[in-house]
Amino acid sequence: MKDNKWTTLKDELTQKYIKLHAKSKNIPDDIPTAEIANILVGKRVVKQQLQRMDELDGTLEFKNLLND
């Protein structure tokens, strides 16, 4: 059974990724370039963290989410 703290962290990061992904698909034209960069870099960092967590816990939860 997975550690509850691990599961909570993974769930929180997954929700953060979903929000950043939605933001990255709907970037308004008037948003500052620095804010766009923060969204895109943040999304990439969270994605890398979740992919590593999948590797460590032996699941494909995040990979499956990406394929949905």
Secondary structure, DSSP 8 states (H G I E B T S, - for coil): ---HHHHHHHHHHHHHHHHHHHHHHS--TTS-HHHHHHHHHHHHHHHHHHHHHHHHHT--HHHHHHH-
